């Protein structure tokens, strides 16, 4: 690894290692993003082989910021940084990494070091990391781990991806119904290794280890030691182990949960999900919906050109096919367009405004479906509402556009044509924007994936057809 001496990002002279700067303050900008100057300092230390300086810089960062740093470094520099991370930092750092970068980083972490790092992680995070390993290395790492930790990871991996079983951590705090607050607190203070590092509730279980309630830690601290747990426990919302993670996130949001017990088919407690896990799920699911709405997948900072092309090209080809059908309408009215060139000038405006109106309705509908705010119970009312909005928006646009067209072309018939076409197309766009995702949802498909292409096709087709058809009847 070498640097260009003329590189303007070389900060060796401007920020010498012996300077008494506050590295933590230098590392992050006010928006908590990594400062480019700090990234340059890390690269410079790696280039000079200054291990002490590199460790000093890394010590100034939170593990999440080290994970963010990896996104700005090339693979060679990542390998250099990894060599200076202790197992505890490695454990937190790996759980924060983007999946694509983590797969590449894991290739450079020795199996024994990785086994130690996994031992410092919660079972759910450890399972995610092991899942990213190649088969050979996975076997080596699991073989180097204590049996109890290995079994916990293998059990988690036995559940389907994106389910509560894969999301949960197996470490929980459980207490029998007959315990008192004092007995429970003594248990928590015992320093047992199997207690989770972070927890919010103590789950009260029956003899079959089924949760019958939960006592928040704050309740335990306020109650008298002789108080039975049964007196202070609250009902729990159980999460089936095979529930989809998006459903779990919805339940957490709806009932404002901090944590929830995960149970297997017989009701036995097998783990818990905490709100920090749900934050990640909500972010992941919202990112997927936004990208799907545009017909793309997450490119990531390390994605290659070929992979991005493969993910986007099929949707563009489908869009090309639908647009070819839409513009065929123009060919059918070619003679009319030749007689009045103004039609060619105004036609794209009608189609474009309809497309924007459809996209607005579509975005609102997809969000409402994802938030469970739109279903069969209120679908008719929402559809009627969007139809009314389409008519009113279309009328408002028609009023503005008709005046503009008259001032431009001085043709009352052309103004009327544009006005009527806009009302029709914006109305159709609003209807398509609500019906397309509802239809896909009814068919069991993701409404965010292909709705946009369908709505674009409808608005372009109807925009051309309504405008040119009305022009043929009114003007020619």
N, C-alpha and C positions, 0 to 999 in steps of 0.2 A: 504494500500500500504506500503510495506516495502522493505528494501534493504539488501543485504548480506554485512556485514561489511568488508568482504574480497574482495568485488567487486573492481577490479582495476579501474573502471570508476568513483569511488567515489572521487569527487574532493573537498570535504568539507574542508580538511586540506590544500590542495594545493592552492585553490582559495577561501579564506574566504570572506564572504559578505562585510566586511568593507574595503577590499582591494580597492585601487584607480585605478582599471583597466578600460580600455576603452571597455565597453561591446560591442559596435557596431563593433569595430575592431576584437574582439574575436569571434563574432557570426559567421562570414563568412570566408571561406577560400578565396584564391586568385581567384578561379574560381566561386565565389559567391554561392557555395554550403555551407550548414550549417556545421559548425565544429562539429565533434563528441563530443569534450569536452564541447561545449556549450549545446548540447542536454543533456549530463550527468548532467550539472549544473541545468537545468530545472527539470530533474527527481529528483535530490537531494533535491531541494527546495520544490517540491511537497511532497516528502516522509517526510520531516521534518515539513510539515504544515506551512512553512514560506511564508505567503501570500505576505508580503511586498517584499521579495526577488524575488518571482515569478513574481510579477507585474513589478519589476525593470528589470528583464530579458526580459519579453515580450515587455516592452516599447522600448527596444533596437532594436527590430526587425521591419522590414517592414511587413505590413499585408500579402504580398505574402510569406515572409519567415516564418511567423507564420503558414500559410497553409502548407508549406513544412515541418515544424516541426511536424505537426499532423501525417504525414506519418511515422515518426520515433517513435511515441508514441503508447502505448497500449490504448484501450478504456478507462480504468480507469484514466489514466493520461490526456487524451484528455478532459474528463469531468471536471477535475480539472482546466485545462488551460482555458476552455470556461468561467468558472465562473468569471474570472478576466478580461474579455474583455468588453470595453465600446461599446455602439451601433455603433459609427462611425467606430471603428476598426473592429467590428463584420461584418459590412456591406462590407467593402473591403475584409476582410478575407474569408467570405463565397463565394464570387464570384471567388476566386482563388483556392478553394478546388477541389480536384479530386471528381468526382461524387459519387463514392462508399464511400469514406470517409465522404463526405458531408451528405449523407443519414443517416449515423450512428451518426454524430455530431448533426444533426438537432433534433434527438430524445431527446437530453439533453438540448436544448435551450428552456427556457420558452416561451410560446406563446406571452406574452406581450413584452418581450425583443426582440423576433424575429420580431414582428410587427414594433417596433421602428427602428430596423436595416434595414428592408426592405424599410422604409421611407427614409433612407439615400442613397439608391441605385438607379442606373439608372433603368428604367422600364424593359429593357431586362434582366439585371442581376437579378432583383427581381423576374421576372417571372420564370427564371430558378430555383431559389431556391424554390419558391412555388410549382413548378412542382415536386420537389423531396419529398414533404411532404405527409404523409399519409392523407387520406380523412378527418378524424376527426380533425386532427391538422390543416390541411389547412383551414377548415371552421372557426376554432377558430382564427387563425392568420388573415385571411381576415376580419373577423368581428371586430377585434381590430384596423383595419386600417381606415384612413379617406376615405370617399366615392370616391373621385377623384383618389386616389392612388389604391384603390381596383378595380375600373372600368378599369384603365389602365392595371393592371396585368391580369385581367380576359379577356380583349380584346386581349392581346398578347397571352395568352394561347389558345385562340380560333383558332389560326393559326396552321397549321400542323408543326410538329417537323422538324427541319433542313431546314426550308424555311426562306426567307427574313423577313417574318412577325414575326417569333420567334427570329430572330437575331437582328432586329432593336430596337432602342430606340425611344420611342414616343415623347420625348422632342426634339423640333427643334426650330430654330430661323427663322421666316418667316417675310417678309415685302412686302407690296403692290408695284406694279410697279411704282406708282406715287410718292413714297417717295424719299427724297434726302438722301445723305450720312449723313448729319447732323441729320436728323430725326431718321435715323437708329441707329446712335451711341447714341443718347439720349435714345432711347428705350433700348439699351443694358445696359446703365448705370442706368436704372430705378430700378434695383435690384429685378425684378419680380421673384417670386418663380418658375414659370413654365419654366424659361430658363434652358437649359442643363448646367451641371457643366463644360463640356468640349465641345467645338464646333469649327469648322474651317471655315464654310461657312454660309452665310445668304442666304436663299432661297427666291428668288423673285417670288411671286405668282400672278395669275390673280384673278378676283373677285370670280371664282369658286374654289379657293384655289388649283389650279394646278400650279406646278412649271414651270416657263418659263425661268429661269436662276438662277445663283448663283453668289454671290459676296464674294470673300474670305475676311477674316478679315484683312489680310495684305493690300488688295486693298482699303478697307474702310479707313484704317489709313493713306494711302498715298494720297487719293483724297480730293479735296476741299469740304467743308460742303455743298455747294449749288449744287454739282454734282448730277444729277438724277441717281438712281440705274440702270436704263435701259442703261445708257451709259457705265457703268463699269462691268456689269454682263457678265458672260460667259455661254455658253450652258451647260446643265446638262445631265448626263447619268442617266436616270430614272431606278429604280429597281422595277419590279412588286412584289407585296407583296407575291405572291405564288411561286416565283422563288426559285429553290433549292440553298442551301447555297454554294455548290461547284461551281455552275454557277456564283454566286455573287463574289466568290473569284477570279474566272478566269477573270471577268470583271474588278475588282479592279487591278489585276496584269497587264492586257493588257493595260489599259488606265491610269495606275499610279494614281489612285484616292486616295484622302485622306478621302473623305466622299461622300455619294451619297444619294439623296432623294428616299424614298420608297413610291410608289403610289399604290392605290387600282385600281380596274378594270376601274373605270371612270376617272382615272388620278388624283384624289384628293390626296394631300400630307398627308400621315398618320404617317411618321416617317423618320428616317435617319439611315444609317449604317456608322460607322466610321472605320478607318483602324485598330484600336486596336482590334475590333471585328473580322476582317478578319484574323489577325495574328493567333488568336486562331483557326479559321476554317481551315486555311492552315495546321497548326500543327496537328489538329485532322484528317483531310482527309489524310495527308501523313502517319500518324501513322496507320490508317486503311488500307491503301494500302500495306504498308510494312508487316503488320501482316497477311493480307489476302494472300499475295504472299507466305507466309510460311504455310498457312492453320491454323492459330491460331487467337485467339482474345486476347485483352489486359487483362492480368491477374491482373495487379494492385498490389499494395503492400499489400493489405488486402484480396486478393482473397483466397478462400479456395481450398483445394486439390480437392474436389469433383467437384467444378465448373470448374476448369482448365481441369480436366480429361474429363468432358462432352464436353468442347469446342474443345479439340484436338483429342479425340479418333475417332470420325467419319471419320476425314480426314485420320488418320492412317489406319483405316479399309479399306477405299477406296484405299489407296496406297497399302495395302497388296493385295487386289484383283487384281489391275493392275499389280503388280510385279509378282503375281502368273502366270498370262497370259504370262508375258515377259519371265520368267524362264522356261516356258513350251517348249520354243525353245531349251533349253539345253537338255531336255529329248529326243527331237527328234534326237539329234546328239550324244546321249550317246555312241554309238559304236565308233564313230570317236574320241571322247575324250579318250576312253579307249586305243585306238591305239597310241595316241600321247598325253602324259600327259602335255606337254608344252602348249597345248591349254587351259587347265584349269588355268594355271598360267597367261596367257596373256589376257584371255577373259575379266576379270573385268576391266583391264586397258582401253580397247577399249570402254566399256560401260561408265566408269567413265568420260573419257575425253569428250565423246559425251554429257553426262549430264551437265558437266560444261559449255560447249559451248552453249548448249540450254538455260541454266540459264542466261548466259550473254545476249543473244539476247532477252530473255523474259523480263528481267529487263529493258532494254532499250526501248522495245516496250510498256510496261505498262506505263513507265514514259512519253513516247511520246503521248500516248493516253490520259493520265490524263492532259497533258499540251496542248492538242488540236493541237499538232504538226504532228499528223498522222491521216489521214482520207482518204476517197475515192479518193480525188484529187491527192494524192501522194503515195498511197498504193503500186501501181505497181512498182514504182521506188525504194521504200524502200525495197520491197520484193526482187527485183533483186539485190540490193546492198548487202543484207544479204546473198543471195545465193552466190555471188562472194566472200564475206568474209568467208563463210563456206568452199568453195573450197580452198581458199588460206591458211586459218588456218589449214585445214585438210592436205594439201600438206606439210606444214611446220612441223607439228607434225609427219606425216608419214616419212619424211626424217630422223628426229631425232630418231624415234622409230625403224625404220628398221635397222639402224646402230647398235643401242643398242642390238636388238634381234640377229643380226648376230654375234656380239661379244660374246653374251651370249650362244647361241645355235649352232652357226656355221652352220646354215641352210638357204640358200638363199631363198628357197621356203617359209619358215615360215616368213622370213623378208618381202617378197612380200605380203604375206597374211595379215600381220598386217598393212602394209602400205596402201593397198587398202581398208581394213576395216575401218581404221581411216578416210580416205578421205570420204568414203560413210557416216559414222556415224556422223562426224562433219558437213557435208553438210546437212544431214537430220535434225540434231539438230538445225541448224540455221534456216532452213525453218519452222520447228515446232515451234520454239521460236517466230517467227513473225506471223505465221498463226493462232496459237491457240488464242492469245488475240484478233486478228482482228475478228476471227469467233465469239467469245463470245460477242464482242462489237456489231457485226451485229445482233446477236440474242437478244440483249437488256440485257445481263448479265454483271456483273462486271468482267472485264478481269483479275483482280488480284486474284480472289477467287480460281478458280480451274485450271488455266492455268499450274501451276507448276506440278501438278500431271499428267496432260496429256502429258506435255513435257518429264517428267521423264519416263513415260511409253513408249513413242515413242523411246527415245534414248536408253533405256535398250533393248527393243525389237529388234530394228534395229541393235544395237551393237552386240548382241548375234547372230542374224540371219546372218548379213553380215560376221562376222568373222568366224563362224562355217560353213556357206555355202561356203565361199571361200576356207576354209581349206579342205572341202570335195572334192572340184573340183581341187584344186592345189596340195594338199599334199597326198591325199589318193586315 
